[in-house]
């Protein structure tokens, strides 16, 4: 309506005078001078611009990180080849958690292998899943109870998760390991995110838990697991317990790795998904 009224006014106004070329140039000149003066005044009144300080970093090294790898004996002969691609003997620290004993070979360049504790006492009522999810959800707690020294982070993944360890160290060193941090990413599958949650850290891509948070998780996890027998997998059980601890969903994407042949890696330009609680 405003457009119609304004257009009609221009067409019907016979008293409108034309501006000559000289007047038009003079008008533009005055406007330019006025704008220039206003800009100078504004610049003189502005306070100095303070550049953001460099983000604080912590001296986290590879030796401060313990990897917990969830595996099954039936698939280990094939899946261990994934682990060999990123595992660094005598540098990386971690344990492969199995459902039963497997045959091992000397000097194979693999992590220590342990059998997970019995979880038959826990209820599991999801008809579509497998109760091994309970065992896998306890990997971090079982690793914590080993009493390993000088640990800042527990990083959990599957036996077909390929970590880029240098990027893991670089990203985790940005965060204070003395605080509660739950770091991970959503699934690369849109359908999985719809079915489960966009705010859940998926173990297939790996996620990290700071040492203090792992301590609190270990204290309450068994009781927490009993409260959610209907959940499908291990990841949603971890998320449920984190929610009870007051740790909410991660936000910034980036904690990505290779799983089941999907080639990706820890993003070097975007920070990890991050949750601070407490």
Backbone as CSV, one residue per row, in Angstrom:
resi,resn,N_x,N_y,N_z,CA_x,CA_y,CA_z,C_x,C_y,C_z
1,UNK,0.830,-1.206,0.000,0.000,0.000,0.000,0.866,1.258,0.000
2,UNK,1.936,1.250,0.797,2.825,2.404,0.835,3.466,2.639,-0.530
3,UNK,3.828,1.549,-1.203,4.436,1.667,-2.520,3.467,2.311,-3.503
4,UNK,2.186,1.893,-3.485,1.175,2.441,-4.396,0.945,3.917,-4.127
5,UNK,0.791,4.298,-2.836,0.539,5.693,-2.470,1.704,6.578,-2.880
6,UNK,2.940,6.107,-2.603,4.120,6.908,-2.929,4.258,7.107,-4.441
7,UNK,4.021,6.031,-5.209,4.113,6.123,-6.668,3.063,7.071,-7.226
8,UNK,1.838,6.988,-6.688,0.767,7.871,-7.146,1.099,9.327,-6.856
9,UNK,1.699,9.552,-5.686,2.068,10.917,-5.318,3.083,11.514,-6.302
10,UNK,4.035,10.713,-6.717,5.039,11.205,-7.664,4.430,11.512,-9.028
11,UNK,3.495,10.670,-9.450,2.899,10.839,-10.775,1.919,11.998,-10.821
12,UNK,1.192,12.211,-9.725,0.123,13.215,-9.722,0.570,14.581,-9.247
13,UNK,1.782,14.677,-8.666,2.253,15.951,-8.139,2.841,16.811,-9.274
14,UNK,2.025,17.775,-9.760,2.465,18.609,-10.880,3.403,19.725,-10.450
15,UNK,3.418,19.992,-9.133,4.237,21.096,-8.645,5.674,20.682,-8.391
16,UNK,5.992,19.442,-8.624,7.348,18.939,-8.364,8.325,19.589,-9.345
17,UNK,9.406,20.144,-8.803,10.397,20.805,-9.630,11.565,19.866,-9.882
18,UNK,12.114,19.988,-11.094,13.265,19.162,-11.438,14.530,19.782,-10.861
19,UNK,15.438,18.922,-10.408,16.713,19.392,-9.890,17.711,19.387,-11.027
20,UNK,18.398,20.499,-11.196,19.366,20.591,-12.280,20.584,19.734,-11.967
21,UNK,21.385,19.519,-13.007,22.576,18.686,-12.847,23.545,19.305,-11.851
22,UNK,23.682,20.664,-11.925,24.598,21.344,-11.022,24.142,21.224,-9.576
23,UNK,22.808,21.391,-9.364,22.267,21.279,-8.004,22.446,19.871,-7.446
24,UNK,22.264,18.910,-8.341,22.393,17.512,-7.916,23.825,17.198,-7.456
25,UNK,24.816,17.682,-8.228,26.212,17.463,-7.864,26.555,18.162,-6.554
26,UNK,26.009,19.384,-6.384,26.256,20.139,-5.156,25.691,19.394,-3.943
27,UNK,24.481,18.854,-4.135,23.835,18.107,-3.055,24.650,16.871,-2.676
28,UNK,25.124,16.132,-3.666,25.921,14.943,-3.415,27.236,15.292,-2.720
29,UNK,27.813,16.437,-3.127,29.054,16.900,-2.511,28.884,17.162,-1.027
30,UNK,27.769,17.869,-0.715,27.491,18.196,0.688,27.275,16.928,1.516
31,UNK,26.561,15.970,0.931,26.299,14.712,1.634,27.599,13.968,1.902
32,UNK,28.502,13.948,0.911,29.774,13.253,1.059,30.628,13.895,2.138
33,UNK,30.672,15.233,2.148,31.472,15.945,3.156,30.931,15.698,4.557
34,UNK,29.595,15.752,4.674,28.957,15.528,5.972,29.227,14.126,6.496
35,UNK,29.134,13.138,5.590,29.387,11.753,5.979,30.819,11.564,6.425
36,UNK,31.751,12.203,5.693,33.181,12.093,6.029,33.460,12.660,7.423
37,UNK,32.857,13.826,7.730,33.045,14.437,9.046,32.456,13.573,10.148
38,UNK,31.283,13.012,9.876,30.647,12.142,10.871,31.498,10.921,11.144
39,UNK,32.106,10.357,10.082,32.965,9.184,10.251,34.179,9.516,11.096
40,UNK,34.781,10.714,10.851,35.954,11.104,11.627,35.610,11.279,13.093
41,UNK,34.444,11.914,13.364,34.006,12.107,14.745,33.768,10.761,15.418
42,UNK,33.124,9.847,14.678,32.836,8.528,15.245,34.122,7.771,15.548
43,UNK,35.090,7.888,14.638,36.359,7.184,14.845,37.115,7.736,16.042
44,UNK,37.031,9.064,16.229,37.729,9.663,17.362,37.104,9.289,18.686
45,UNK,35.781,8.997,18.677,35.089,8.681,19.924,35.128,7.204,20.271
46,UNK,35.530,6.376,19.307,35.549,4.931,19.575,36.682,4.569,20.512
47,UNK,36.413,3.575,21.389,37.458,3.074,22.271,38.372,2.133,21.484
48,UNK,39.600,1.940,21.922,40.508,1.008,21.229,39.912,-0.390,21.164
49,UNK,40.071,-1.058,20.033,39.536,-2.404,19.851,40.477,-3.404,20.508
50,UNK,39.922,-4.203,21.399,40.711,-5.214,22.098,40.571,-6.546,21.384
51,UNK,41.672,-7.085,20.899,41.649,-8.381,20.238,41.460,-9.476,21.267
52,UNK,40.708,-10.530,20.921,40.507,-11.624,21.876,41.815,-12.296,22.239
53,UNK,41.936,-12.638,23.502,43.138,-13.318,23.945,43.202,-14.730,23.391
54,UNK,44.390,-15.232,23.247,44.586,-16.592,22.751,43.989,-17.587,23.734
55,UNK,43.276,-18.560,23.226,42.620,-19.542,24.088,43.649,-20.258,24.958
56,UNK,43.265,-20.461,26.211,44.170,-21.130,27.130,44.303,-22.596,26.753
57,UNK,45.502,-23.122,26.835,45.725,-24.524,26.554,46.376,-25.185,27.762
58,UNK,46.225,-26.493,27.841,46.783,-27.277,28.932,47.811,-28.252,28.341
59,UNK,48.776,-28.599,29.133,49.895,-29.398,28.626,49.548,-30.885,28.560
60,UNK,48.399,-31.180,28.000,47.984,-32.570,27.826,48.799,-33.234,26.721
61,UNK,49.294,-34.415,27.007,50.077,-35.179,26.039,49.418,-36.535,25.814
62,UNK,49.947,-37.262,24.854,49.381,-38.566,24.524,49.424,-39.519,25.716
63,UNK,50.434,-39.389,26.543,50.570,-40.261,27.711,49.475,-40.037,28.747
64,UNK,48.769,-38.921,28.653,47.706,-38.609,29.610,46.355,-39.170,29.190
65,UNK,46.290,-39.810,28.036,45.018,-40.287,27.482,44.991,-41.811,27.480
66,UNK,43.892,-42.374,27.981,43.702,-43.827,27.971,42.536,-44.155,27.054
67,UNK,42.785,-45.006,26.068,41.754,-45.412,25.122,41.080,-46.693,25.629
68,UNK,39.769,-46.677,25.613,38.990,-47.870,25.923,38.313,-48.345,24.656
69,UNK,38.678,-49.540,24.193,38.192,-50.037,22.904,37.238,-51.205,23.141
70,UNK,36.001,-51.029,22.736,34.993,-52.082,22.892,35.083,-53.041,21.711
71,UNK,35.213,-54.334,22.000,35.399,-55.327,20.937,34.671,-56.614,21.288
72,UNK,34.539,-57.476,20.290,33.951,-58.801,20.500,34.891,-59.855,19.934
73,UNK,34.935,-60.989,20.584,35.859,-62.057,20.181,35.561,-62.569,18.775
74,UNK,34.292,-62.602,18.394,33.917,-63.152,17.089,34.478,-62.330,15.919
75,UNK,34.629,-61.029,16.114,35.052,-60.152,15.020,36.493,-59.664,15.170
76,UNK,37.164,-60.067,16.227,38.458,-59.476,16.535,39.508,-59.715,15.460
77,UNK,39.559,-60.866,14.855,40.587,-61.155,13.851,40.544,-60.168,12.695
78,UNK,39.359,-59.695,12.353,39.241,-58.703,11.277,39.363,-57.282,11.816
79,UNK,38.711,-57.027,12.924,38.662,-55.676,13.448,40.001,-55.185,14.005
80,UNK,40.855,-56.096,14.419,42.140,-55.654,14.973,42.993,-54.940,13.936
81,UNK,42.714,-55.167,12.659,43.452,-54.473,11.603,43.140,-52.977,11.612
82,UNK,41.935,-52.622,12.006,41.607,-51.209,12.164,42.457,-50.594,13.269
83,UNK,42.556,-51.301,14.383,43.296,-50.785,15.534,44.766,-50.578,15.175
84,UNK,45.326,-51.469,14.396,46.747,-51.375,14.023,47.055,-50.101,13.230
85,UNK,46.064,-49.565,12.533,46.317,-48.394,11.693,46.615,-47.139,12.509
86,UNK,46.120,-47.075,13.741,46.331,-45.857,14.532,47.059,-46.093,15.856
87,UNK,47.111,-47.331,16.326,47.753,-47.623,17.602,49.268,-47.490,17.485
88,UNK,49.887,-46.843,18.480,51.334,-46.643,18.503,51.914,-47.391,19.709
89,UNK,52.489,-48.562,19.485,53.053,-49.327,20.595,54.064,-48.497,21.393
90,UNK,53.981,-48.606,22.713,54.864,-47.901,23.660,54.610,-46.397,23.713
91,UNK,53.608,-45.925,22.971,53.245,-44.504,23.034,51.808,-44.326,23.505
92,UNK,50.888,-45.008,22.850,49.487,-44.916,23.232,49.204,-45.834,24.423
93,UNK,48.217,-45.442,25.218,47.800,-46.229,26.374,46.344,-46.626,26.195
94,UNK,46.010,-47.851,26.544,44.626,-48.263,26.418,44.440,-49.753,26.555
95,UNK,43.174,-50.155,26.570,42.800,-51.553,26.742,41.688,-51.893,25.767
96,UNK,41.784,-53.072,25.183,40.690,-53.628,24.393,39.861,-54.501,25.325
97,UNK,38.562,-54.230,25.401,37.668,-54.962,26.300,36.851,-55.969,25.503
98,UNK,37.047,-57.250,25.808,36.412,-58.353,25.079,35.276,-58.971,25.896
99,UNK,34.424,-59.714,25.190,33.376,-60.469,25.854,33.875,-61.839,26.319
100,UNK,34.977,-62.288,25.780,35.610,-63.540,26.223,37.069,-63.540,25.755
101,UNK,37.830,-64.497,26.215,39.254,-64.552,25.885,39.469,-64.838,24.397
102,UNK,40.541,-64.267,23.873,40.926,-64.511,22.478,42.403,-64.876,22.434
103,UNK,42.808,-65.504,21.363,44.211,-65.862,21.188,45.012,-64.618,20.798
104,UNK,46.126,-64.423,21.454,46.989,-63.271,21.174,48.359,-63.734,20.690
105,UNK,49.034,-62.838,19.978,50.378,-63.120,19.478,51.343,-62.052,19.994
106,UNK,52.572,-62.444,20.230,53.575,-61.505,20.702,53.986,-60.531,19.595
107,UNK,54.337,-59.328,20.010,54.842,-58.303,19.086,53.891,-58.024,17.919
108,UNK,52.606,-58.086,18.210,51.630,-57.812,17.159,51.292,-56.326,17.073
109,UNK,51.788,-55.550,18.023,51.542,-54.112,17.992,50.121,-53.738,18.318
110,UNK,49.543,-54.399,19.326,48.162,-54.144,19.716,48.090,-53.789,21.200
111,UNK,46.998,-53.160,21.628,46.846,-52.828,23.049,46.661,-54.092,23.906
112,UNK,46.727,-53.872,25.198,46.426,-54.954,26.139,44.969,-55.376,25.978
113,UNK,44.724,-56.668,26.102,43.364,-57.192,25.960,42.877,-57.715,27.304
114,UNK,41.694,-57.293,27.705,41.071,-57.752,28.943,39.639,-58.192,28.670
115,UNK,39.137,-59.045,29.534,37.759,-59.510,29.428,36.890,-58.664,30.358
116,UNK,35.802,-58.162,29.843,34.894,-57.327,30.633,34.277,-58.114,31.771
117,UNK,33.887,-57.400,32.813,33.229,-58.032,33.956,31.860,-58.572,33.552
118,UNK,31.379,-59.523,34.299,30.075,-60.151,34.045,28.957,-59.135,34.249
119,UNK,28.048,-59.052,33.297,26.927,-58.108,33.390,25.575,-58.821,33.372
120,UNK,25.568,-60.099,33.684,24.321,-60.868,33.629,23.295,-60.406,34.660
121,UNK,23.733,-59.717,35.710,22.815,-59.258,36.753,21.981,-58.056,36.299
122,UNK,22.414,-57.390,35.229,21.700,-56.204,34.762,20.544,-56.601,33.841
123,UNK,19.438,-55.893,33.963,18.279,-56.143,33.112,18.497,-55.519,31.732
124,UNK,18.008,-56.219,30.720,18.026,-55.684,29.358,16.742,-56.129,28.674
125,UNK,15.881,-55.168,28.335,14.546,-55.509,27.834,14.289,-55.054,26.407
126,UNK,15.277,-54.465,25.757,15.080,-53.998,24.389,15.139,-55.181,23.427
127,UNK,14.068,-55.420,22.692,13.975,-56.596,21.820,14.792,-56.454,20.541
128,UNK,15.100,-55.248,20.159,15.830,-55.025,18.901,17.341,-55.001,19.087
129,UNK,17.811,-54.820,20.304,19.239,-54.683,20.548,19.868,-55.952,21.086
130,UNK,21.059,-55.791,21.646,21.792,-56.916,22.221,22.328,-56.481,23.576
131,UNK,22.285,-57.383,24.539,22.658,-57.009,25.889,24.167,-56.725,26.047
132,UNK,24.954,-56.960,25.013,26.368,-56.578,25.063,26.520,-55.063,25.215
133,UNK,25.454,-54.316,24.917,25.480,-52.865,25.091,25.767,-52.488,26.539
134,UNK,25.301,-53.300,27.471,25.559,-53.018,28.888,27.054,-53.142,29.177
135,UNK,27.659,-54.205,28.682,29.091,-54.423,28.888,29.911,-53.276,28.300
136,UNK,29.560,-52.869,27.088,30.315,-51.820,26.405,30.165,-50.475,27.118
137,UNK,28.983,-50.210,27.660,28.765,-48.933,28.346,29.617,-48.789,29.601
138,UNK,30.165,-49.895,30.112,30.952,-49.860,31.342,32.468,-49.823,31.080
139,UNK,32.860,-49.655,29.834,34.283,-49.677,29.474,35.070,-48.605,30.224
140,UNK,34.551,-47.379,30.246,35.269,-46.293,30.908,35.388,-46.551,32.402
141,UNK,34.302,-46.996,33.025,34.326,-47.272,34.464,35.301,-48.396,34.797
142,UNK,35.328,-49.434,33.971,36.257,-50.542,34.232,37.706,-50.112,34.041
143,UNK,37.951,-49.261,33.056,39.312,-48.753,32.843,39.751,-47.886,34.019
144,UNK,38.829,-47.084,34.542,39.146,-46.240,35.691,39.549,-47.086,36.897
145,UNK,38.849,-48.184,37.115,39.101,-49.022,38.297,40.435,-49.763,38.229
146,UNK,41.099,-49.730,37.095,42.422,-50.340,37.002,43.474,-49.533,37.768
147,UNK,43.139,-48.287,38.100,44.048,-47.461,38.879,45.267,-46.974,38.113
148,UNK,45.127,-46.739,36.825,46.242,-46.251,36.014,46.659,-44.850,36.467
149,UNK,47.953,-44.578,36.428,48.480,-43.318,36.919,48.555,-42.259,35.813
150,UNK,48.478,-41.010,36.265,48.683,-39.855,35.389,47.721,-39.862,34.195
151,UNK,46.447,-40.083,34.488,45.416,-40.105,33.447,44.591,-38.819,33.534
152,UNK,44.380,-38.193,32.404,43.548,-36.993,32.343,42.247,-37.218,31.582
153,UNK,42.309,-38.101,30.590,41.146,-38.336,29.737,40.986,-39.826,29.448
154,UNK,39.743,-40.267,29.391,39.409,-41.582,28.862,38.688,-41.365,27.535
155,UNK,39.211,-41.982,26.495,38.600,-41.877,25.166,38.057,-43.243,24.787
156,UNK,36.781,-43.317,24.517,36.133,-44.591,24.195,35.818,-44.671,22.711
157,UNK,36.009,-45.864,22.139,35.653,-46.109,20.751,35.411,-47.587,20.515
158,UNK,34.974,-47.917,19.313,34.755,-49.312,18.942,36.019,-49.894,18.321
159,UNK,36.007,-51.191,18.076,37.178,-51.824,17.473,37.336,-51.468,15.997
160,UNK,36.355,-50.803,15.394,36.502,-50.330,14.014,36.546,-48.805,13.945
161,UNK,36.829,-48.174,15.066,37.015,-46.724,15.108,38.488,-46.403,14.895
162,UNK,38.774,-45.529,13.952,40.162,-45.155,13.664,40.391,-43.734,14.184
163,UNK,41.225,-43.612,15.205,41.522,-42.312,15.794,42.758,-41.696,15.140
164,UNK,42.723,-40.377,14.970,43.909,-39.629,14.568,44.472,-39.050,15.866
165,UNK,45.411,-39.765,16.463,45.789,-39.506,17.852,46.386,-38.113,18.058
166,UNK,47.125,-37.596,17.088,47.693,-36.254,17.248,46.599,-35.199,17.353
167,UNK,45.547,-35.374,16.582,44.427,-34.443,16.654,43.664,-34.601,17.966
168,UNK,43.577,-35.827,18.464,42.926,-36.059,19.751,43.649,-35.275,20.847
169,UNK,44.965,-35.369,20.856,45.767,-34.664,21.863,45.600,-33.155,21.706
170,UNK,45.686,-32.679,20.483,45.612,-31.238,20.242,44.273,-30.663,20.682
171,UNK,43.199,-31.367,20.384,41.873,-30.861,20.738,41.636,-30.952,22.241
172,UNK,41.953,-32.090,22.848,41.690,-32.249,24.282,42.550,-31.321,25.128
173,UNK,43.694,-30.908,24.611,44.562,-30.002,25.371,43.945,-28.615,25.513
174,UNK,42.871,-28.340,24.790,42.196,-27.051,24.911,41.317,-26.977,26.158
175,UNK,41.016,-28.118,26.741,40.045,-28.165,27.821,40.689,-28.578,29.135
176,UNK,40.180,-27.998,30.209,40.708,-28.253,31.538,40.293,-29.650,31.991
177,UNK,41.244,-30.560,32.053,40.960,-31.951,32.406,40.534,-32.100,33.859
178,UNK,40.658,-31.052,34.655,40.257,-31.109,36.065,38.775,-30.843,36.246
179,UNK,38.120,-30.425,35.169,36.690,-30.148,35.211,35.900,-31.309,34.583
180,UNK,34.580,-31.216,34.662,33.711,-32.234,34.080,33.512,-31.943,32.592
181,UNK,34.058,-32.797,31.749,33.890,-32.640,30.311,33.485,-33.969,29.673
182,UNK,32.492,-33.881,28.831,31.983,-35.019,28.061,31.993,-34.573,26.606
183,UNK,32.917,-35.092,25.821,33.207,-34.565,24.496,32.907,-35.621,23.440
184,UNK,32.109,-35.282,22.451,31.783,-36.247,21.414,31.047,-35.611,20.263
185,UNK,30.436,-36.430,19.436,29.728,-35.927,18.267,28.512,-36.785,17.980
186,UNK,27.572,-36.209,17.254,26.413,-36.974,16.815,26.814,-37.935,15.697
187,UNK,25.898,-38.772,15.298,26.173,-39.767,14.268,26.243,-39.124,12.890
188,UNK,26.974,-39.789,11.970,26.987,-39.323,10.584,25.698,-39.713,9.861
189,UNK,24.872,-40.508,10.514,23.611,-40.960,9.928,22.447,-40.110,10.438
190,UNK,21.759,-39.461,9.505,20.603,-38.639,9.867,19.516,-39.494,10.522
191,UNK,19.296,-40.694,10.012,18.247,-41.555,10.551,18.553,-41.990,11.985
192,UNK,19.826,-42.286,12.263,20.191,-42.655,13.630,19.971,-41.499,14.598
193,UNK,20.299,-40.306,14.156,20.097,-39.139,15.013,18.618,-38.909,15.310
194,UNK,17.772,-39.162,14.305,16.330,-39.018,14.520,15.840,-40.081,15.506
195,UNK,16.296,-41.317,15.316,15.812,-42.425,16.137,16.310,-42.313,17.583
196,UNK,17.577,-41.936,17.747,18.152,-41.854,19.094,18.143,-40.398,19.582
197,UNK,19.145,-39.623,19.163,19.226,-38.238,19.621,20.328,-37.511,18.873
198,UNK,20.069,-36.247,18.525,21.109,-35.414,17.930,22.096,-34.931,18.987
199,UNK,21.730,-35.061,20.259,22.569,-34.544,21.335,23.374,-35.633,22.033
200,UNK,23.409,-36.832,21.458,24.125,-37.948,22.069,25.485,-38.129,21.413
201,UNK,26.516,-38.334,22.227,27.855,-38.614,21.702,27.926,-40.084,21.310
202,UNK,28.186,-40.351,20.040,28.180,-41.724,19.530,29.549,-42.375,19.697
203,UNK,29.542,-43.578,20.252,30.783,-44.305,20.483,31.458,-44.752,19.206
204,UNK,30.696,-44.921,18.122,31.292,-45.316,16.854,32.305,-44.313,16.358
205,UNK,32.048,-43.029,16.619,32.992,-41.981,16.258,33.946,-41.637,17.379
206,UNK,33.716,-42.217,18.546,34.580,-41.970,19.695,34.125,-40.779,20.513
207,UNK,34.285,-40.863,21.831,34.023,-39.711,22.691,34.987,-39.753,23.873
208,UNK,35.152,-38.599,24.510,36.123,-38.462,25.598,35.419,-38.015,26.873
209,UNK,35.909,-38.520,27.997,35.392,-38.149,29.313,36.580,-37.768,30.192
210,UNK,36.514,-36.600,30.804,37.601,-36.168,31.674,37.658,-37.061,32.925
211,UNK,38.823,-37.121,33.537,39.038,-38.036,34.676,38.067,-37.778,35.833
212,UNK,37.853,-36.523,36.263,36.911,-36.310,37.365,35.493,-36.777,37.043
213,UNK,35.063,-36.564,35.797,33.733,-37.004,35.410,33.661,-38.529,35.362
214,UNK,34.728,-39.170,34.908,34.773,-40.631,34.899,34.673,-41.189,36.310
215,UNK,35.273,-40.499,37.275,35.176,-40.931,38.672,33.735,-40.902,39.154
216,UNK,33.038,-39.818,38.855,31.635,-39.700,39.266,30.763,-40.712,38.533
217,UNK,31.060,-40.943,37.278,30.302,-41.930,36.505,30.453,-43.325,37.100
218,UNK,31.676,-43.682,37.474,31.931,-45.019,38.029,31.179,-45.244,39.333
219,UNK,30.955,-44.199,40.099,30.268,-44.328,41.389,28.802,-44.688,41.224
220,UNK,28.180,-44.165,40.168,26.726,-44.317,40.048,26.266,-45.111,38.834
221,UNK,27.179,-45.532,37.979,26.766,-46.084,36.686,25.958,-47.370,36.807
222,UNK,26.345,-48.276,37.697,25.627,-49.551,37.797,24.174,-49.342,38.183
223,UNK,23.931,-48.456,39.130,22.548,-48.157,39.513,21.826,-47.445,38.382
224,UNK,22.554,-46.590,37.683,21.972,-45.866,36.555,21.544,-46.834,35.457
225,UNK,22.402,-47.808,35.150,22.083,-48.785,34.106,20.814,-49.563,34.453
226,UNK,20.643,-49.877,35.718,19.454,-50.616,36.144,18.171,-49.827,35.925
227,UNK,18.281,-48.506,35.914,17.090,-47.668,35.738,16.645,-47.559,34.284
228,UNK,17.504,-47.988,33.343,17.173,-47.837,31.927,17.358,-49.153,31.171
229,UNK,16.627,-50.194,31.546,16.810,-51.485,30.870,16.291,-51.503,29.443
230,UNK,15.426,-50.546,29.083,14.812,-50.551,27.765,15.599,-49.831,26.695
231,UNK,16.710,-49.210,27.054,17.516,-48.504,26.056,18.189,-49.487,25.104
232,UNK,18.502,-49.002,23.902,19.015,-49.884,22.858,20.496,-50.215,23.029
233,UNK,21.339,-49.181,23.051,22.780,-49.415,22.987,23.547,-48.878,24.178
234,UNK,24.860,-48.856,24.022,25.730,-48.374,25.098,25.778,-46.849,25.132
235,UNK,25.714,-46.219,23.957,25.845,-44.770,23.883,24.708,-44.061,24.606
236,UNK,23.472,-44.544,24.389,22.351,-43.896,25.050,22.351,-44.173,26.557
237,UNK,22.945,-45.273,26.984,23.089,-45.513,28.422,24.085,-44.536,29.043
238,UNK,25.181,-44.282,28.330,26.138,-43.280,28.803,25.462,-41.918,28.881
239,UNK,24.715,-41.575,27.851,24.049,-40.279,27.824,23.053,-40.141,28.974
240,UNK,22.316,-41.213,29.261,21.342,-41.178,30.351,22.034,-40.906,31.687
241,UNK,23.171,-41.559,31.913,23.904,-41.362,33.164,24.520,-39.968,33.221
242,UNK,24.998,-39.462,32.084,25.543,-38.120,32.050,24.470,-37.087,32.381
243,UNK,23.264,-37.327,31.898,22.161,-36.416,32.187,21.857,-36.401,33.684
244,UNK,21.934,-37.556,34.320,21.699,-37.616,35.766,22.790,-36.888,36.542
245,UNK,23.990,-36.839,35.969,25.095,-36.119,36.609,25.047,-34.622,36.312
246,UNK,24.078,-34.215,35.494,23.948,-32.804,35.152,24.752,-32.393,33.948
247,UNK,25.219,-33.364,33.188,26.013,-33.071,31.993,25.092,-33.115,30.789
248,UNK,24.916,-31.988,30.174,23.962,-31.908,29.077,24.643,-32.173,27.733
249,UNK,23.857,-32.103,26.710,24.310,-32.542,25.392,25.435,-31.678,24.849
250,UNK,26.383,-32.290,24.114,27.416,-31.524,23.419,26.802,-30.643,22.336
251,UNK,27.516,-29.584,21.939,26.959,-28.624,20.990,27.736,-28.473,19.692
252,UNK,29.046,-28.347,19.752,29.831,-28.020,18.548,30.400,-29.264,17.893
253,UNK,30.091,-29.410,16.627,30.485,-30.627,15.930,31.982,-30.677,15.649
254,UNK,32.517,-31.883,15.513,33.918,-31.988,15.162,34.610,-33.251,15.629
255,UNK,34.063,-33.923,16.640,34.715,-35.130,17.156,34.315,-36.291,16.257
256,UNK,35.089,-36.467,15.158,34.720,-37.426,14.126,35.900,-38.331,13.826
257,UNK,35.632,-39.569,13.522,36.696,-40.493,13.152,36.172,-41.448,12.098
258,UNK,36.923,-42.454,11.776,36.501,-43.413,10.755,35.832,-44.609,11.405
259,UNK,34.661,-44.937,10.907,33.953,-46.094,11.429,33.264,-46.824,10.286
260,UNK,33.474,-48.128,10.244,32.836,-48.981,9.248,33.105,-48.476,7.825
261,UNK,34.327,-48.073,7.569,34.718,-47.699,6.219,34.389,-46.285,5.820
262,UNK,33.746,-45.501,6.686,33.439,-44.117,6.352,34.671,-43.284,6.673
263,UNK,35.308,-42.706,5.660,36.577,-42.024,5.851,36.329,-40.615,6.354
264,UNK,36.858,-40.317,7.531,36.800,-38.986,8.131,37.884,-38.943,9.184
265,UNK,37.947,-37.864,9.942,38.942,-37.796,10.995,38.555,-36.703,11.975
266,UNK,39.297,-36.611,13.070,39.062,-35.530,14.004,39.255,-34.221,13.263
267,UNK,38.240,-33.390,13.288,38.282,-32.147,12.527,39.348,-31.214,13.096
268,UNK,40.163,-30.630,12.223,41.255,-29.778,12.665,40.827,-28.323,12.797
269,UNK,39.692,-27.963,12.242,39.282,-26.562,12.252,38.095,-26.273,13.144
270,UNK,37.304,-27.319,13.468,36.121,-27.115,14.301,36.345,-27.862,15.604
271,UNK,36.041,-27.212,16.709,36.269,-27.831,18.008,35.357,-29.027,18.207
272,UNK,35.729,-29.832,19.204,34.933,-30.983,19.584,33.606,-30.527,20.138
273,UNK,32.622,-31.387,20.052,31.414,-31.122,20.790,31.771,-31.114,22.261
274,UNK,31.133,-30.238,23.011,31.585,-30.014,24.364,30.427,-29.902,25.325
275,UNK,30.549,-30.527,26.459,29.558,-30.361,27.513,30.280,-30.061,28.807
276,UNK,29.928,-28.980,29.439,30.475,-28.654,30.748,29.369,-28.790,31.758
277,UNK,29.619,-29.446,32.855,28.575,-29.591,33.854,29.169,-29.382,35.233
278,UNK,28.315,-29.288,36.222,28.774,-29.114,37.580,28.684,-27.654,38.007
